[in-house]
Amino acid sequence: MRTQSLAIAALANGALAAIPTVSVPLHYYYGGGHKIATNLVNPVSGKEVEVVFDQGSENFWVFGPDAINNWGCTGLFCPGQCNITVDPFYDYPNSPTASKPEPFLAQFAYGAYTKIVQGKQSVNDSFHFASESGLTSTFDTRVAIADYMQQRLMDGGQCIPAAYDLGIFGVAPFYRTSEWNTTGPHVRQDLLERGEISAPVQSIWFDEAPAEWNGTFTGNAVFGAIDTSKYTGELVRVPPVKNDRLGASVGYFVAAPTVRVKNVTLDNTDLSSRACMIDSGTQIDDLPISTSALDAFYAAAGLTRNSVGATSWPGSCESVPRNLTIDLEFDGVDGKKALVKIPLRNYIRNYADREPGFCSLNIDTGGCMLGAPFATAAFFAADDAKNEIALAQGGISKKGSTPDEASLSLTIPQ
């Protein structure tokens, strides 16, 4: 029912042992509302459900049949006047491998309770995931079935739905602490407890950027090992920090990096947050640049604002230079530095060419959030047992690259 990779690794005593891993193919579409994601394929119909691959949360849920998306009121737990039936959805009643649903009361909140997801059941199944690269992966796990979502969005009276997530595959650590307890279902913990992987580690990378500015980015995630062949330069440990915003430290947080463009160093002393969340489930990068340095940033990168104030390139999206990067330098352990260069073109995602003469970018400033654009250029590794995070320059592999079994490690290399 499942597919897993077996990698050969040398142990300290010279013996050979198999490292069990589970991989998830990833992509990042052009267009409104998209984040780093994978497609859950319904086994009978073949219909795909785009599921967000989210470093910023830890649970796995997806909408089932007859689920409702509600909006139209901005008050907390205030039902709006707008409802639609979610489609596409995970059709577990027609899955030949799905278990009988079990009672599981769930409530997941996102974005400071701007989105609340609820459900009453969970299902075990053999899930088939696919991406635009042509890669697929199948493995057994448990998912919460969502039947209702409430979004705190105003409506002008026409009930036109905004983009919304059809499911979230959380890959943040599994928590049992005084600060936070994971409710689940937690895919990586489930795989670990069943012996499908042998360590709570993961590595995430993306391939080379697509040639077209509106093309699809492709990548991969490996649970249970670090693939040391998918980055260039040194993989540097970056100390984790606590979330300094409201809420618990759920996910991966590092100190704000220094931002440079064309060797111009941009001030980051005045930020709304100094704890930088690495979150593939967020659409934008909120770059740690002080308001006082915004003009210098725009001048160095050749940027402007469009008519609604969004950070933009002053020209067509095709004219955005391929070799212009935003460089993030992180303080690593032992005095080392981790450098990730993000091509400016990687920020062209959300209906960027709607206004003639401007190419809007998924960039904000003044805080610190490293979202989906950052994921396209960074190689990310984490060892949850040791509370370690490591970063390197990614975006070097070819489209559809699979884990290199000879390059897998159970730990972040020294």
N, C-alpha and C positions, 0 to 999 in steps of 0.2 A: 504493500500500500504506500510505502514511502520511498523516497530517493535520498540517499545521503552519500557524501563524498568521503573517501578514505585517503588520508594523506600519510606519507611515510616520513617519520621524523627520527632523528638520531637522539637517543637518550644519553645521559651522562656516562653510563657504563658501556656505551658503544653498541648496545642492542638496538634493534629496530622495533618500533611500535606504531600501530595505526592510530592516527588522530581522527576521531569521528567528527565530522562537520555537517552542518546544514546550511545551504545557501539560499538566498532570496534575490531573484533578478529585479533590478530597479530601473526606473525611468523618470524623466522630468519633462512633461509636455509643455509646449507653448500654448498660451491662452489664459483666460481669466480663472483664478481660483486654484490653479494647479500647484502641487508641492511635490516633494520626492515621494514616489509611490511605486506600487506593484499592482498587477492586475490579478484578482481572484477570478478564476474561470469556473463557471457553473458546469458540473460534469456532464449533464445531459444536453442542455441547450447550447453550450459553448459560449454563452453570453458572459461578457467580462464586467467585473465590478472593480473600479479603481479604488484601491485602499491606500491611504496615506501611510507611508513608512516613517514613523515619528520617534525621533530621539528625545522629544520633550515630554513623553508620557509612557506609561509602562503596560497598559492593558490592551487587549485585542477584542474589538467588537466590530460587527457589521450589521447593516439593516437586513431584516428578514421580510417575508411577504406581508403586505398590507401595512407596512410601517408608515407613520405620519411625520411629515416635516411641518412645524408650526412656526409662524412669525407674525409680527405686526404690533408688538408691544415691547417697550424697552425696560419695563419694570422686572425685577427679579421674580422668577416663577409666575410671571403674568402671561396667561395665554393670549395670543394675538388672534385676529380675525381671519388670518390666512392659513390654509391647510392644503397640502398636496400629498398624494401617495407617492412614496419613494420608489424610484425606478432608475436604473436596474438595482436588483437586490440579490442577496445570497439565498438561493432556492433550496434550502436544506431539506424540505419535505420530499423533494424529488432526487436527492442525492443517494445513490445506492450504497455509499459507505458511511453515511451519517448515522450516529447513534440516536436513540430516542432522546428528545429534549428533556433536560433536567431543570427543576426550579432553580433560578439564580437571579435574585433581585439585584439589579445594577443601576448605578447612576454615575455618569462620568461628566465632569465639568471642564470646560476649556475657555481660555481667553478671559480670565476673571469673571467667570460665569456668564459670558456672553453667548455661550452655546452649552446646552445641557442635554445629555443623551440618557435615555432610560430604557430598561428592558427587564424581562421577567424570567428568561430562560437562557441556558447555555447548551451547546451541542459539541460533541466530539466528531471529527470527520477527518478524512484524508484530503487535504487542501492542495489544489493545483494552482501555482502562481506562474505568471508569464510576464515578459516585458517586451518592448519594441525591438530589443536586440535579437529576439528569437530564442533566448534562453528560457528554460522552464525549470520548475522545482516542485516536487510533491512530497509532503510529509504530513504526519498525523499530529493534531493538536486540538485544543479546545477554544471555542469562541463564544463570546456573549452575543446573544441575538437582541439587537435594539429594535424597539417597536415605536419609539416616539422621540422626536428631537424638538426642542424649543430654542429658537434663536431670538436674541434680544435685538431685533431689527425693526425699525419703523417701516411703514408701508404707505404709499401715497393713495391707496384706495383701489388699486388695480390688482393687487396680490401677484405681482410679477416676481417669481422666485430668484433669489441671488444664488450664486454658486455655493454648494455645500458638500461636505465630505460624506461619502457613502459608507465609509468604514475607516477605522484607525488601527494600525498594527503598531502598537507601542513597543519600543526597544530600549527604553530607559532601564536602569537597574531594578532588580527585585528588592523591595525594602521590607525589613522587619526591625524597625527602630522606634525609639521613643518619639521621634518626630513624625514618622510616616510609616504606614503599613500598606502594602500593595494588596488590593482586593482581587486582582486577576480578572479574567484569565491572562497569565503572563507566559508568552510563548517560549522565551528562552529558558525560564525556570522550569517549565514543563518538560522541555527537551533535556535539560540537565538532570532532572529527577528520574527520567525514564532511561537515561544512559545514551541518548542519541547524540549528545555532546558531552565532553568530560570536563569542561571548564567554563565559567561565566565570562568569557571573553568574546569580543566581536571586532571585526574590521569591515569598513565601509569605504568604497571608492567608486569613482566614475571614470568612464573612458574619455578619450579625446573628445573635444567639443564637436558637435555636428558642423558641417561646412556651411549650412544655411543658418541665418540668424534666427529663424523661426523653426529650426529643426528640433528633434527630440534628443535629449541627453540620455545616455544609457549607462548603467553601472551594475554593481553587485554588492551584496553583503554576505559575510561569512560568519556564522555563529559557531563558536567553539575553537577558533584559531585566528591568528594574525597572518595574512598573506603578505609576506615581505617583498613580493615581486611587483606590487602595484603602486609604488611611489618612487620618486627620485630624490636623491640627497639622503639626509639622515632622518630617521624617525625619532623625534625628540619628545620625551616625556614633558608634559606641561602640568604643573600642579593644579589640582582641582580646588575650587573655592566654593564658599556657601552662597546661595542666592541672597542678594541684598534687597530684593523686592518683597512684596507681600507674598506669603505662601511658603510652603516647604521647599527644600532643595531637591526637587524631583527632576532627574535628568543630569546632564553634564554641563558644569559651569567652570569657566576659567577666567583669569584676570584679563581685563581689557588689553588687547594688543595695540601696538603702535601702528598707525596707518601712514603709508607713504605712497605718493604718486610721482613718478619721474624724479625720484630722489628728493622730493619735497616732503619733509616730515610735518605731520599735522597734529596740532595740539589736542590732547585728550584729557586735560585736567578737569574740565567742567562737564560732567556727564550725569544723566539721570540715574544711571546704574553703572557700577564698576564690575559687576559680576556678569560675564558674557556667557549667555546660554548658547550651546551648540544644538540647534533644533531644526532638523530636516523637515519638520512638519509646519514650518513657518514660511510664508511666501517671500519675505523680503530679508535683506541684511540691513540691520540698524547699525551703521558703522560708528565706532567710538571716536567721533570727531566733535570737538567743542563748537558751540555756535559761533564763537569768535574766529574759528578757523574755517568756517564754511566758504567764505569768499576765496580763500587760498586753495581749498579743495576744488572748487569749481574752476578756478583759473588753471590749476595744474592739470586737471583732467579734461579741460575744454568743455565743461558742462554748463547747463543753464536750467531754467524752470519753464515748463509749458504753461498754458493758460490757466490750469487748475493748480499750479504750484508744485507739480511733481518733478523730481530730479530727472533731467532729460539730456539727450545728446541733440545739439542743434542741427539736425539734418535727418536724412532717411536712416532707417535701421541698417540698411546695407552699407551705409557710409561709416558706421562705427568702426574704428581701426581694430584690426585683428591682434595687433601687438601691444595694445595699451592695457596695462594691468593695474589693479588696486592691490597693493602689497601689504599684507598683515604680518607683523613680526611679534611672536609670542615669547615671553620669558619662560625658558624651560628649566629643568633641574640642572644642577651642577654648572650653572652659568651658561648653559647652551641656549641657542635661539632656534625657534621653529618658524620658518618662513613659508607662507602660502600666498602665491600670486594668483589673483582672480581676474581673468580677462574681462574687460568691460562688457564685451558682447554676451557674457554669461548672464548678465542682468537683464537682458531683453526677453521678457516673458509674458507680462500681462497686457495683451492687446496693445502692444507698444506703439504701433503706427497709426493709431486712430486720429491723431491730429497732424495734418500736413506740416512738414518742416520740423517736426520733433520726433524723437524716439525716446519714449518714457522708459525708465529703468526701475527695477525692483530695489531701490536704494532709499534708505532713510538715514538720518544722522542724529547724534545727540544722546543716544543710549548705547546699548550693546546687545545685539542679537545676531547670531550667525545662522542664517536660515538656509533655505534650499539653494540659492546661488553659491554660497560658501561650500556646500556639499559637493557641487560639481567640480571644484578645483582642489579640494583638500582630501588627503588620505586620513581617515580617522580610525584610531584603535583604542580600545578600552579593555581593561582587566578589572572587572567589578570586585573580585575578591580582594585585590590589592588596592582598590580605589585609585587606579592609575588611568590617565588619559595620555595619548600620544598623537602628535600631528606631523604631517609631512606634505610635500607637494604631490598632489595626485593629478588626475586628468591626463595620464600618459599611456594607458592601455588602449588597445584597439577595440572597436565596437564588438560586443559579444564575448569579450574575454572572460574566461572561466577561472576559478581558483587554480593556482599552480600548486599541485600537490607536493612538489619537492620544496616549496618555499614557505610552507605553513609552520607556524610556531604556536605552542600553547601559551606562551607569555610574550609580552612586549620585549623585543630584543634589547639587550644592554647597549 
